[in-house]
């Protein structure tokens, strides 16, 4: 093994201790590639999605004003367009919340991962453990976040865990993406 991740690390550890130590270059590069660069790409993409959702919200308001005033010949077509824009806006909001929670839960770990080699590895083990487990907890929260914001995912999740009693009117072979209440 080349041990490039520990090149320049001059800390003696007992043989019976398993500690993950990396040098400064490795800590910065690994965190950049694994977290900060993907975070930047996600934030840029979400910013673009947010701008589109904001524009669509203005369009929805304008269409609602027109419909209230009775302007426009094909109101059913406008209603479908309005519903489509509302779903897209809700999807953008869900994506933003899930991404925000991801960043909040993983940011402490990756920040300490970069800072620790520069402060001579003085971060307490309990801090490492807490920040690492925060990231792990994020993964366990995702099904609940998706379930809270997405009806089809919620129905599939409840059926998967065997909670068919929770789904009124459900049958074993039912299509999950279709519900009796189409507009919600």
QUIWOPE-V227699 format. One line per field, one symbol per residue. psi: psi as a letter, one per 20 degrees, with the letter a starting at -180 (. if undefined). burial: + if it has 9 or more other C-alpha atoms within 8 Angstrom, else -. Layout:
psi->???
burial->???
This chain:
psi->phkhijpiomppqqhjpopopqrggggggghgghggghggggggghgggggghgghhhgggghhgghhijppgmhhghgggghghgghghghgggggggggggghhggghghhghghikkljpqhhgggghghggghghhhghhgghhioggggggghhgjjlhhinpjqqhjqphiprhnhi.
burial->-----+---------------+++-+++--+++-+++++------+--++--+--++--+--+--++----------+---++-++-++--+-+-+-+--+++-++-+++-+++-++-----+----+--++-++-++---+--+++----++++++++---++--+-----------------
